Amino acid sequence: MVSYMLRRLLQLVPVLLGMTIIVFSIIHAIPGDPAETILGEKASKESKQALRLELGLDRPAAVQYFSYLGSLLRGDLGTSIRTKEPIAKEMKPYLAATLELTFVSMLIAVLFGVNAGILSAWRQNSWFDFTSMLIALIGVSMPVFWLGLMEQWLFSLKLQWLPSIGRVDVRDPVEAVTHLYIIDAFIAGRLDQVWTVIKHLILPGIALGTIPMAIIARMTRSSMLEVLRSDFIRTARAKGVSKFFVVYKHAFKNALIPVITVIGLQIGLLLGGAVLTETIFAWPGVGRYIYEAIASRDYPVIQSGILIIAFIFVMINLFVDLLYAAIDPRISYK
């Protein structure tokens, strides 16, 4: 197991190196001048040239890349062109906001998706099976931005049950320690703030978790149906084991491998694909942070942001691979 982990960690090096090259090449191929974006179109040529010299944008692309790579090896993500702040410090609250939203979204997706898939397989061809799979199909097909706007219209505007934007009530801000507001509110001993943070998470969490929930439900149902037809399930039933234990203890454990794989992939996709949800709900996440950096041609922020998301994605896949052995003892790593 340890040797496998070391091999996988070493495999991260060429993956992340290739990612930096691809991102650097694509970003520098985008038309536009960062100096003009920062100073404005009416800025003089002299001031634009001075800013290019200051930022190192006058140097050849290869020199800029290796300079950036050298900074990464020293643990320095660089400095934002737009704000002049260290990227590692500036990105921390944005990344925490996205992680918090992703966790809530996946909690909703896994809780409802897995159980819907199990019950659909258990009651195959029943009204519950047809209804849940129809809802799953609608969930996969429904645009996130439309669902988010409908949630705001119904639950915020009409019913006024839940807030429509932001992470917390601006009149009572959370004292940031970890920048994960639920944890920070607990640390401060403010249970009222915990409830406020949770209310702000519900609508974007549902909007972002709808598609993963539908995918997990369909995958769980498919995997469960295959396992429920196995000989050992028929043997367990013949021994008089209750249906609940047959389904949840025996069948689900053996159907879990593909479900875990899908969950891991969906977590990675949510980390990098939450831009629409974050925009609709004014959620200050890393997706919006990178989007704003793209609009202002802030190359260091774009490169560092994408690299961090890629690193997290790969680490999630590594964790999922290690879970396989814990779930299925027949799997071993040599």
C-alpha positions as CSV (number, residue, x, y, z in Angstrom):
1,M,0.0,0.0,0.0
2,V,2.8,2.4,1.0
3,S,4.8,1.7,-2.2
4,Y,1.6,2.2,-4.3
5,M,1.0,5.6,-2.6
6,L,4.6,6.7,-3.3
7,R,4.3,5.6,-6.9
8,R,1.1,7.5,-7.4
9,L,2.5,10.6,-5.7
10,L,5.5,10.5,-8.0
11,Q,3.1,10.2,-11.0
12,L,1.6,13.6,-9.9
13,V,4.8,15.3,-10.9
14,P,4.6,14.8,-14.7
15,V,0.8,15.3,-14.6
16,L,1.1,18.7,-12.8
17,L,4.1,19.7,-14.9
18,G,2.1,19.0,-18.1
19,M,-0.8,20.9,-16.7
20,T,1.3,24.0,-16.1
21,I,2.6,23.8,-19.7
22,I,-0.9,23.4,-21.2
23,V,-2.4,26.2,-19.1
24,F,0.5,28.6,-19.6
25,S,0.3,28.0,-23.4
26,I,-3.4,28.5,-23.7
27,I,-3.5,31.6,-21.4
28,H,-0.7,33.3,-23.3
29,A,-2.5,32.6,-26.6
30,I,-5.6,34.5,-25.5
31,P,-5.8,37.9,-27.2
32,G,-5.5,40.9,-24.9
33,D,-2.9,42.9,-23.0
34,P,-2.9,42.7,-19.2
35,A,-1.2,46.1,-18.9
36,E,-4.0,47.7,-21.0
37,T,-6.7,45.8,-19.0
38,I,-5.2,47.1,-15.7
39,L,-4.5,50.7,-16.8
40,G,-7.4,51.1,-19.2
41,E,-7.4,51.8,-23.0
42,K,-6.7,55.5,-22.5
43,A,-3.4,54.9,-20.6
44,S,-0.2,56.2,-22.4
45,K,2.1,53.8,-24.2
46,E,4.9,54.7,-21.7
47,S,2.8,53.7,-18.7
48,K,1.8,50.5,-20.3
49,Q,5.3,49.6,-21.2
50,A,6.5,50.4,-17.7
51,L,3.9,48.1,-16.3
52,R,4.9,45.3,-18.7
53,L,8.5,45.7,-17.5
54,E,7.4,45.6,-13.9
55,L,5.4,42.5,-14.4
56,G,8.0,40.8,-16.6
57,L,5.5,40.5,-19.5
58,D,8.2,41.9,-21.9
59,R,10.3,38.7,-21.5
60,P,10.0,35.7,-23.8
61,A,7.2,33.3,-23.0
62,A,9.7,30.5,-22.2
63,V,11.5,32.7,-19.7
64,Q,8.2,33.7,-18.1
65,Y,7.2,30.0,-17.8
66,F,10.4,28.8,-16.2
67,S,10.3,31.8,-13.8
68,Y,6.8,30.8,-12.8
69,L,7.9,27.1,-12.4
70,G,10.8,28.1,-10.2
71,S,8.5,30.0,-8.0
72,L,6.2,27.0,-7.7
73,L,9.1,24.8,-6.7
74,R,9.8,27.2,-3.9
75,G,6.2,27.0,-2.7
76,D,5.4,30.5,-4.1
77,L,2.2,30.7,-6.1
78,G,3.2,34.2,-7.2
79,T,1.5,37.6,-6.9
80,S,-1.7,38.7,-8.5
81,I,-1.2,41.3,-11.3
82,R,-4.6,42.8,-10.5
83,T,-4.4,43.2,-6.7
84,K,-0.7,42.9,-6.0
85,E,-1.5,40.5,-3.3
86,P,0.2,37.0,-2.8
87,I,-2.0,34.5,-4.5
88,A,-1.7,31.9,-1.8
89,K,-3.0,34.3,0.8
90,E,-5.6,35.8,-1.5
91,M,-7.0,32.5,-2.7
92,K,-7.4,30.9,0.7
93,P,-10.9,32.2,1.5
94,Y,-12.1,31.6,-2.0
95,L,-10.9,28.0,-2.0
96,A,-12.4,27.5,1.5
97,A,-15.8,28.8,0.2
98,T,-15.7,26.4,-2.7
99,L,-14.7,23.4,-0.5
100,E,-17.6,24.2,1.9
101,L,-20.1,24.4,-1.0
102,T,-18.7,21.3,-2.6
103,F,-19.0,19.3,0.6
104,V,-22.6,20.3,1.2
105,S,-23.5,19.6,-2.5
106,M,-21.9,16.2,-2.4
107,L,-23.5,15.4,1.0
108,I,-26.9,16.1,-0.6
109,A,-26.0,14.2,-3.7
110,V,-24.7,11.1,-1.9
111,L,-27.5,11.0,0.7
112,F,-30.3,11.2,-1.8
113,G,-28.7,9.7,-4.8
114,V,-27.3,6.5,-3.2
115,N,-30.6,5.7,-1.3
116,A,-32.7,6.5,-4.4
117,G,-30.5,4.1,-6.5
118,I,-30.7,1.4,-3.9
119,L,-34.5,1.6,-3.4
120,S,-35.0,1.7,-7.2
121,A,-33.0,-1.5,-7.7
122,W,-34.7,-3.1,-4.7
123,R,-38.2,-2.2,-6.1
124,Q,-37.3,-2.6,-9.8
125,N,-40.1,-1.7,-12.2
126,S,-42.2,-0.3,-9.3
127,W,-43.7,3.2,-9.3
128,F,-40.8,4.4,-7.1
129,D,-38.3,3.1,-9.6
130,F,-39.9,4.8,-12.5
131,T,-40.5,8.1,-10.6
132,S,-36.9,8.3,-9.1
133,M,-35.3,7.5,-12.4
134,L,-37.5,10.1,-14.2
135,I,-36.4,12.7,-11.6
136,A,-32.8,11.6,-12.1
137,L,-33.1,12.1,-15.9
138,I,-34.6,15.5,-15.3
139,G,-31.8,16.3,-12.9
140,V,-29.1,15.4,-15.4
141,S,-30.8,17.4,-18.1
142,M,-31.7,20.5,-16.0
143,P,-29.4,23.5,-16.5
144,V,-27.8,24.6,-13.2
145,F,-28.3,28.3,-13.9
146,W,-32.1,27.8,-14.5
147,L,-32.5,25.7,-11.4
148,G,-30.6,28.3,-9.3
149,L,-32.8,31.1,-10.6
150,M,-36.0,29.2,-9.9
151,E,-34.8,28.4,-6.4
152,Q,-34.1,32.1,-5.8
153,W,-37.5,33.1,-7.2
154,L,-39.5,30.5,-5.1
155,F,-37.7,30.2,-1.8
156,S,-36.2,33.7,-1.5
157,L,-38.5,36.0,-3.4
158,K,-41.9,34.4,-2.9
159,L,-41.7,32.3,0.2
160,Q,-38.8,34.3,1.8
161,W,-37.6,31.1,3.6
162,L,-33.9,31.2,2.6
163,P,-31.4,33.9,1.6
164,S,-30.6,34.1,-2.1
165,I,-27.0,35.3,-2.2
166,G,-23.8,35.3,-0.2
167,R,-22.3,33.0,2.5
168,V,-23.4,34.8,5.6
169,D,-25.5,37.8,6.8
170,V,-23.3,40.9,6.1
171,R,-24.7,42.6,9.2
172,D,-23.2,39.8,11.4
173,P,-20.0,38.6,9.7
174,V,-18.3,35.4,10.8
175,E,-14.9,35.8,12.4
176,A,-12.7,34.0,9.9
177,V,-10.3,31.4,11.3
178,T,-10.3,28.5,8.9
179,H,-12.5,30.4,6.4
180,L,-14.9,27.5,6.5
181,Y,-17.7,29.4,8.0
182,I,-19.6,26.5,9.6
183,I,-16.4,25.5,11.5
184,D,-15.6,29.2,12.3
185,A,-19.0,29.8,13.7
186,F,-18.7,26.7,15.9
187,I,-15.3,27.9,17.1
188,A,-16.8,31.2,18.0
189,G,-19.6,29.4,19.9
190,R,-22.2,31.1,17.8
191,L,-24.9,28.6,17.0
192,D,-27.1,31.3,15.5
193,Q,-24.4,32.0,13.0
194,V,-24.1,28.2,12.3
195,W,-27.7,28.2,11.3
196,T,-27.3,31.3,9.2
197,V,-24.4,29.8,7.3
198,I,-26.4,26.6,6.7
199,K,-29.3,28.6,5.4
200,H,-27.0,30.3,2.9
201,L,-25.7,26.9,1.8
202,I,-29.0,25.2,1.1
203,L,-30.0,26.8,-2.2
204,P,-26.6,26.7,-3.9
205,G,-25.9,23.3,-2.4
206,I,-29.1,21.9,-4.0
207,A,-28.4,23.6,-7.3
208,L,-24.9,22.4,-7.5
209,G,-25.7,18.9,-6.2
210,T,-28.6,18.1,-8.5
211,I,-26.6,16.7,-11.4
212,P,-24.2,14.6,-9.3
213,M,-27.2,13.3,-7.3
214,A,-28.9,12.1,-10.5
215,I,-25.7,10.5,-11.8
216,I,-25.0,8.8,-8.5
217,A,-28.6,7.5,-8.4
218,R,-28.4,6.0,-11.9
219,M,-25.0,4.4,-11.3
220,T,-26.1,3.0,-7.9
221,R,-29.2,1.5,-9.4
222,S,-27.3,-0.1,-12.3
223,S,-24.6,-1.5,-10.0
224,M,-27.1,-2.8,-7.5
225,L,-29.2,-4.5,-10.1
226,E,-26.1,-6.4,-11.3
227,V,-25.2,-7.5,-7.8
228,L,-28.8,-8.5,-6.8
229,R,-28.8,-11.1,-9.6
230,S,-25.7,-12.8,-8.1
231,D,-25.7,-16.3,-6.6
232,F,-24.6,-15.2,-3.1
233,I,-27.6,-12.9,-2.9
234,R,-29.9,-15.7,-3.8
235,T,-28.2,-17.9,-1.2
236,A,-28.6,-15.2,1.5
237,R,-32.3,-14.9,0.7
238,A,-32.6,-18.7,0.8
239,K,-31.1,-18.7,4.3
240,G,-33.9,-16.4,5.4
241,V,-31.9,-13.2,5.8
242,S,-34.2,-10.2,5.8
243,K,-34.4,-8.1,2.6
244,F,-33.1,-5.0,4.3
245,F,-29.8,-6.8,5.3
246,V,-29.5,-8.5,2.0
247,V,-29.8,-5.2,0.2
248,Y,-27.9,-2.8,2.4
249,K,-25.3,-5.1,4.0
250,H,-24.5,-7.7,1.3
251,A,-25.5,-6.2,-2.0
252,F,-24.6,-2.6,-1.5
253,K,-21.1,-3.4,-0.2
254,N,-20.4,-5.3,-3.4
255,A,-21.9,-2.6,-5.6
256,L,-20.0,0.2,-3.9
257,I,-16.8,0.2,-6.1
258,P,-18.3,1.9,-9.2
259,V,-20.4,4.2,-7.0
260,I,-17.3,5.4,-5.1
261,T,-15.6,6.0,-8.5
262,V,-18.4,8.2,-9.7
263,I,-18.5,10.1,-6.4
264,G,-14.8,10.9,-6.5
265,L,-15.1,12.1,-10.1
266,Q,-18.1,14.3,-9.3
267,I,-16.3,15.9,-6.3
268,G,-13.4,16.9,-8.6
269,L,-15.8,18.2,-11.3
270,L,-17.7,20.3,-8.7
271,L,-14.5,21.9,-7.5
272,G,-13.7,23.3,-10.9
273,G,-17.1,23.6,-12.4
274,A,-19.0,25.6,-9.9
275,V,-18.6,29.0,-11.7
276,L,-22.3,29.3,-12.7
277,T,-23.6,28.4,-9.3
278,E,-21.1,30.8,-7.6
279,T,-22.1,33.6,-10.0
280,I,-25.9,33.2,-9.6
281,F,-25.7,33.0,-5.8
282,A,-22.8,35.6,-5.5
283,W,-20.8,32.9,-3.8
284,P,-17.1,34.0,-3.4
285,G,-15.6,30.8,-4.5
286,V,-12.5,29.8,-6.4
287,G,-14.5,29.5,-9.7
288,R,-15.5,33.1,-9.6
289,Y,-12.0,34.1,-8.5
290,I,-10.4,32.4,-11.6
291,Y,-13.2,33.8,-13.9
292,E,-12.4,37.3,-12.7
293,A,-8.7,36.6,-13.2
294,I,-9.4,35.5,-16.8
295,A,-11.4,38.7,-17.5
296,S,-8.5,40.8,-16.3
297,R,-5.7,38.6,-17.9
298,D,-4.2,37.9,-14.5
299,Y,-2.0,35.1,-15.7
300,P,-0.4,34.1,-12.3
301,V,-3.8,33.7,-10.7
302,I,-5.2,31.7,-13.6
303,Q,-2.3,29.3,-13.7
304,S,-2.1,28.8,-9.9
305,G,-5.9,28.4,-9.5
306,I,-6.1,25.7,-12.2
307,L,-3.0,24.0,-10.9
308,I,-4.5,23.8,-7.4
309,I,-7.8,22.4,-8.7
310,A,-5.9,19.8,-10.8
311,F,-3.9,18.8,-7.7
312,I,-7.0,18.4,-5.6
313,F,-8.6,16.4,-8.4
314,V,-5.7,14.0,-8.6
315,M,-5.5,13.6,-4.8
316,I,-9.2,12.8,-4.7
317,N,-8.7,10.1,-7.3
318,L,-5.7,8.7,-5.3
319,F,-7.9,8.6,-2.2
320,V,-10.7,6.8,-4.1
321,D,-8.1,4.2,-5.4
322,L,-7.1,3.6,-1.8
323,L,-10.7,3.2,-0.7
324,Y,-11.1,0.3,-3.1
325,A,-8.8,-1.9,-1.0
326,A,-10.7,-1.0,2.2
327,I,-14.1,-1.8,0.6
328,D,-13.1,-4.9,-1.3
329,P,-10.4,-7.1,0.3
330,R,-9.8,-8.9,-3.0
331,I,-8.1,-5.8,-4.3
332,S,-4.5,-5.5,-3.4
333,Y,-1.7,-3.0,-4.4
334,K,1.7,-4.3,-5.1
